[in-house]
Every structure is written in C-alpha cells, then in structure tokens.
Amino acid sequence: MKIRMIIILFFLFFVVTAKGQDYVQSQFDYANNIFGSQHYFDAITEYKRLLFFDLTKAFIYEANFKIGECYKAGGKFDDAIEYFSISELNARNDDEFFESKTQIIRTNILRRTTDRALQLCDELEKDERFSSRTDDINYWRGWSYIFADEWKRAANSFAKINFNHELKKLAAQTDKEKVSVTFAKVISYILPGAGAIYTGNYLSALLSLSWNMLAGYWTVNSFVQDRVFDGFVVGELVWLRFYRGAIYNAEQFAINKNIEVANKSLKFLQNEYKGIKP
C-alpha cells in the first residue's frame, strides 16, 4: 500500500513538474515574441513573470539577459547593467559569460562611463579564457575611445584588429581634421587673429588683427604725444580688450571646430555604419 502511494505521488510530482516546465517554456516564448515586437517594457514584465515561476531556474540566464537588453533599449542604462550582471553570474559557459560582460561594456559606453568600460575590457583581455577574442575586446575598446572623443586612441585600437579597418580609417581621419585648442591659444598670444586663421575663421582673424593694430597705434601714439592718461585708457580699455578677445575667440573657434568634426563622424556612425554598434 505504501509503495503504491509513493508511486502515485511520484507520478503526480512528475506530471506537475513537466506541466510547470511546459508553462515556463511557453512564458519564455511569449516574452520573446513581445521583445521581438520591440515592446520592451511589456517584455520586462513577462520576463520577470517567467523568473517567478521558473522554480528550476532553467531560464535564469536568458531572462535576466533579455531584461538587460530591454532596459538598454529603453535608455535605462543603470538597470540594464544590473540585469546583465545577474546574467553574468548565472552564465553556464564562457560564451555566455563573455556576452554578458561585453553587454555591460557596451552599456557603459552608451552612458559614457568610459573608464569603467575600459577597465572591463582590460579584465577580459587578461582572462586566459578569452585569449582568442582580443579582436572583440579591441573593437569595444575602440568604441569606448570614440565616445570619450579620443579618436587617435580609437584608431590605434581598431588598427590592432585590422590596419585597414573601416573604423580605424574613420577615427584616424577624424583625429587628423581636429585642431589643437592649446596651439590656437598660444599663437593668438603671439599674433592676435592667428588662432582664428588656424581654425579657418579668416574674416574674424582679419577683424581681430585690424582692431588690435588700430588700438595699438592709438595707444603708442598717445604716449608719443605725451597724452599718458589717454594712452593708459586706450591701452587698458581698448587694446587689451581686443587682445584678450582674440585669444578667447581662438579657443572657442578651436573647440567648436572639434565638436563639428566629431559630430560629423558620429552622425556617419549612427546613420551609415553597418557594423555592430554599442
């Protein structure tokens, strides 16, 4: 009698468990369909429902990874990193671990926490399990530098993958087109307007140089004619104003030009680049 009861209970447990797993699989498929239709926050609800009913934790990696992707798509980067980290902890093999880690890197790139993204790239590179995946690591390292506006370093990272890599060429060209803010200021100290010429603002350079020469003439002429007070007034209020203005303008011209160059490259990456993006 006891043996019969044990067999019956075992059979009932098997049926319930099997049906439970069927439900969990169906829930996972349902959540994936919602994810595929890009209703990301509805998908989050369904993946969390899956985690609640998945008593055997068969989908703990997939569900948390997908929740991370949903939050990332919705711009909730802190939440995305939290769930990618959970999926990383529950990875069943090296590939799943690497995928979770790179998603964390990509999310850090998007939220512009570059130092953290680069630190994680270094950790992966030092891990012997991923010695064959250095190209992937350098790829995301390069993207980290792009979002940090360090185009020369980005070019060096992509060059390690392939010297003729499309992104290496883009980053190198962007770095070449950018100007030195410091140099623009220094040459403006030496010759007012020179910094504007360096950044391509020729009209502003001409006006700056003309006003400085005119104010300098007024100042010197005042001292020559023993109009000392006029010389100090003109020198302090006019000449120095134009002189400092030339330096300030050179700095702003350089900054704005670099922003324009970088934005042009970023726009290309956003709209025309066909490769994998963060």
C-alpha positions, 0 to 999 in steps of 0.5 A: 500500500505504501509503495503504491502511494509513493508511486502515485505521488511520484507520478503526480510530482512528475506530471506537475513538474513537466506541466510547470516546465511546459508553462515556463517554456511557453512564458519564455516564448511569449516574452520573446515574441513581445521583445521581438515586437520591440515592446520592451517594457511589456517584455520586462514584465513577462520576463520577470513573470517567467523568473517567478515561476521558473522554480528550476531556474532553467531560464535564469540566464536568458531572462535576466539577459533579455531584461538587460537588453530591454532596459538598454533599449529603453535608455535605462542604462543603470538597470540594464547593467544590473540585469546583465550582471545577474546574467553574468553570474548565472552564465553556464559557459564562457560564451555566455559569460563573455556576452554578458560582460561585453553587454555591460561594456557596451552599456557603459559606453552608451552612458559614457562611463568610459573608464569603467568600460575600459577597465572591463575590457582590460579584465577580459583581455587578461582572462586566459579564457578569452585569449582568442577574442582580443579582436572583440575586446579591441573593437569595444575598446575602440568604441569606448575611445570614440565616445570619450572623443579620443579618436587617435586612441580609437584608431590605434585600437581598431588598427590592432584588429585590422590596419585597414579597418573601416573604423580605424580609417574613420577615427584616424581621419577624424583625429587628423581634421581636429585642431589643437585648442592649446596651439590656437591659444598660444599663437593668438598670444603671439599674433592676435587673429592667428588662432582664428586663421588656424581654425579657418575663421579668416574674416574674424582673424582679419577683424581681430588683427585690424582692431588690435593694430588700430588700438595699438597705434592709438595707444603708442601714439598717445604716449608719443604725444605725451597724452599718458592718461589717454594712452593708459585708457586706450591701452587698458580699455581698448587694446587689451580688450581686443587682445584678450578677445582674440585669444578667447575667440581662438579657443572657442573657434578651436573647440567648436571646430572639434565638436563639428568634426566629431559630430560629423563622424558620429552622425556617419556612425549612427546613420551609415555604419553597418557594423555592430554598434554599442 
